[in-house]
Amino acid sequence: MKSTEHVYEACMEAFDLLPLAALINQQFLCVHGGLSPELHTLNDIRKLDRFKEPPAFGAMCDLLWADPCEDFGQERNSEHFSHNTVRGCSYFYSFNACCHFLQANNLLSIIRAHEAQDAGIHFGGFQLLYYRTIKLLIQDTSV
């Protein structure tokens, strides 16, 4: 096996050990993607078996691939989740879904990193979307 293949395999093994979510100061939930209709509490996230290949559907998939709906905060219907037709998996989640999850878990905001932002950072509707590295003090990563 070539050394580049060893490096690739080592990176993939390390990636498989990264947490699905992090909780900062008991107020901010950090995820790569977004919310899931299968997740109602932080404990639901804790119960997920992180040490397996992410499936093509379900809560783990949603934490990695879900997106806020295009009209986030200005939705015309009361639907909390709709199928993500852009990615072909996971869901779009609404402002109301976000508010409900935050309130149920006594959180202030969701920080997600799945989509690049023109200015590097965007804040809207209780979500912080960032592109550049932000230094944060993480006090609890046991989500």
Helices and strands as residue ranges (DSSP letters): H 3-15, E 21-24, E 28-31, H 42-46, H 59-65, E 67-68, E 81-83, E 91-93, H 95-104, E 109-112, E 121-124, E 127-130
